[in-house]
Amino acid sequence: MSRNAKSGKRTLTSRGAATKRRIVEAAAELIYAKGAERVSLDEVMEATGASRSQLYHYFENKDALVREVIEIQTSRILAANSLHLESLDSFEALRVWRDAMIAANRAEGGVGGCPLGSLANELAARSEEARHQLDQSFAAWGAVIEMGLCRMRERGQIRIGADPKAMAVAVLAAIQGGILLSKTARSSQPLELALDMALSHVERYAAELPAN
């Protein structure tokens, strides 16, 4: 393993990268289930079979591991949403994405929370570095939604005066609040209501179609 002089990051062998990813994935599952503060490095070592020296070989400390967990959870959410949002160009496509979000939440019985939302709730007030990283994660998620809304505006689906960025923030806020209430209620209904209200807000900016 070598260190990249320009970025300051270590360059891992393929085997080392695989080992590091295995540790991060296990830590992500533990943290999602129990919270970052309640997961110890000993638990991560037990779950992965990694030694303490091996763990510190890849991560300077627990905070560094948590930063990697935030990164992998962000990439997972962006990948899952991109399946629908990269082709978002109409209200129909927007509703298809909405239905996919509801179906995923319903499949978990409304129990599963948002990995990023859970981390933000726990870490935003405790770590400025984690707060900033999570803010960037939400911004990246919102940007994907915004790009889809921009395509809708370009195609004449949404009025020119609409603000896709503001609408994306509103939709993302509805998702986070809806998921939290669904987790508490053990029902997907709060998420359904929140998303429907957010989409109704977007539909207020629907462009008027010319009369035949």
C-alpha positions in Angstrom: 0.0 0.0 0.0 1.3 3.5 -0.9 0.3 7.0 -0.2 -0.8 9.4 -3.0 1.3 12.5 -2.4 -1.2 14.8 -4.1 -4.4 13.7 -2.3 -2.8 12.4 0.9 -4.9 9.2 0.5 -3.5 5.8 0.7 -3.5 3.7 -2.5 -4.8 0.2 -1.7 -4.1 -3.0 -3.4 -7.3 -4.8 -4.8 -7.2 -7.1 -1.9 -6.7 -4.3 0.6 -9.6 -2.3 -1.0 -11.9 -5.4 -0.7 -11.0 -5.9 2.9 -11.6 -2.2 3.7 -14.9 -2.3 1.9 -16.0 -5.4 3.8 -15.2 -3.7 7.1 -17.1 -0.5 6.1 -20.2 -2.5 4.9 -20.3 -4.4 8.2 -19.9 -1.2 10.2 -22.7 0.4 8.1 -25.1 -2.5 9.0 -24.2 -2.3 12.7 -24.6 1.5 12.8 -27.9 1.4 10.9 -29.2 -1.0 13.4 -27.8 0.5 16.6 -26.5 4.0 15.9 -23.0 5.2 15.6 -22.5 6.0 19.2 -23.6 2.6 20.4 -21.4 0.6 18.0 -17.8 -0.1 19.2 -14.8 -1.0 17.2 -14.7 -4.3 19.0 -18.2 -5.1 17.6 -16.9 -4.2 14.1 -13.9 -6.5 14.6 -16.1 -9.3 15.8 -18.5 -8.9 12.8 -15.6 -8.9 10.3 -13.0 -11.0 11.9 -10.5 -8.2 11.5 -7.8 -7.6 14.1 -7.3 -4.3 15.9 -4.1 -3.6 14.0 -5.8 -4.4 10.7 -8.7 -2.0 11.6 -6.3 0.8 12.4 -4.4 0.0 9.2 -7.4 1.3 7.2 -9.0 3.8 9.6 -7.2 6.3 11.8 -10.0 6.1 14.4 -13.7 5.4 14.8 -14.6 8.8 13.3 -12.7 7.9 10.1 -14.7 4.7 9.9 -18.0 6.6 10.4 -17.0 9.0 7.6 -16.6 5.9 5.3 -20.0 4.6 6.4 -21.6 8.0 5.5 -19.9 7.8 2.1 -21.1 4.2 1.3 -24.6 4.9 2.5 -24.7 8.0 0.3 -23.5 6.0 -2.7 -26.2 3.4 -2.1 -29.0 5.9 -1.8 -27.9 7.8 -4.9 -27.6 4.5 -6.9 -31.1 3.4 -5.8 -32.7 6.7 -6.7 -30.8 7.2 -9.9 -32.6 4.1 -11.3 -35.7 6.4 -11.5 -34.4 9.9 -11.3 -31.9 9.7 -14.2 -34.8 9.3 -16.5 -37.1 11.7 -14.7 -38.7 14.0 -17.4 -42.4 14.0 -16.7 -45.0 13.9 -14.0 -45.7 10.3 -14.9 -42.0 9.4 -14.2 -42.2 11.4 -11.0 -45.1 9.3 -9.8 -43.3 6.1 -10.8 -40.4 7.2 -8.6 -42.9 8.0 -5.8 -44.4 4.6 -6.1 -41.0 2.9 -5.9 -40.2 4.8 -2.7 -43.4 3.8 -1.1 -43.0 0.2 -2.2 -39.5 0.0 -0.7 -40.8 1.5 2.6 -43.9 -0.8 2.6 -41.7 -3.9 2.0 -40.0 -3.1 5.3 -43.3 -2.6 7.1 -42.4 1.1 7.6 -39.7 0.0 10.0 -36.6 0.9 8.2 -35.4 4.5 8.5 -33.2 6.5 6.1 -29.5 5.7 6.8 -28.5 9.3 6.1 -31.4 10.7 8.1 -30.6 8.5 11.1 -26.9 9.5 11.0 -27.8 13.2 10.6 -30.1 13.0 13.6 -27.4 11.4 15.7 -24.3 13.2 14.6 -25.2 16.7 13.3 -25.0 18.3 16.7 -22.0 16.3 17.9 -19.5 16.4 15.0 -19.1 19.4 12.7 -17.1 17.3 10.2 -19.9 14.6 10.1 -22.6 17.4 9.8 -20.8 18.9 6.8 -20.3 15.5 5.2 -24.0 14.7 5.7 -25.0 18.1 4.4 -23.1 17.3 1.2 -24.7 13.9 1.0 -28.2 15.4 1.1 -27.1 18.1 -1.4 -26.0 15.3 -3.8 -29.3 13.6 -3.4 -31.2 16.8 -3.9 -29.1 17.6 -7.0 -30.3 14.4 -8.6 -33.9 15.3 -7.9 -33.3 18.9 -9.1 -31.8 17.7 -12.4 -34.9 15.6 -13.1 -37.1 18.6 -12.4 -34.9 20.7 -14.7 -35.4 18.2 -17.5 -39.2 18.5 -16.9 -38.9 22.3 -17.2 -36.9 22.0 -20.4 -39.5 19.7 -21.9 -42.3 22.1 -21.0 -43.8 20.0 -18.2 -43.0 22.7 -15.6 -43.3 26.5 -16.0 -40.2 28.4 -16.8 -40.5 30.5 -13.6 -40.4 27.4 -11.4 -37.4 26.9 -9.1 -36.3 23.2 -9.4 -33.7 23.5 -6.6 -36.3 24.8 -4.1 -38.7 22.1 -5.2 -36.1 19.4 -4.8 -35.3 20.6 -1.2 -39.1 20.4 -0.4 -39.4 16.9 -1.9 -36.3 15.7 0.0 -37.6 17.2 3.2 -40.9 15.4 2.7 -39.1 12.1 2.2 -37.1 12.5 5.4 -40.0 13.6 7.5 -42.3 10.9 6.0 -39.7 8.1 6.6 -39.3 9.2 10.2 -43.0 9.2 10.9 -43.4 5.9 9.0 -40.7 4.3 11.1 -42.5 5.5 14.3 -46.0 4.5 13.1 -44.8 1.2 11.6 -46.7 2.1 8.5 -45.9 3.6 5.1 -48.9 5.9 5.2 -47.0 9.0 6.6 -44.5 8.7 3.8 -47.3 8.4 1.2 -49.0 11.5 2.5 -45.8 13.5 2.7 -44.7 12.5 -0.8 -48.2 13.2 -2.2 -48.2 16.6 -0.7 -44.7 17.4 -2.1 -45.7 16.2 -5.6 -48.9 18.3 -5.4 -46.6 21.3 -4.7 -44.6 20.5 -7.8 -47.8 20.0 -9.8 -48.8 23.6 -9.0 -46.0 24.6 -11.4 -47.2 22.5 -14.2 -47.1 24.3 -17.5 -50.4 25.0 -19.2 -50.8 22.9 -22.3 -51.9 24.8 -25.4 -55.5 24.3 -26.4 -56.2 22.1 -29.4 
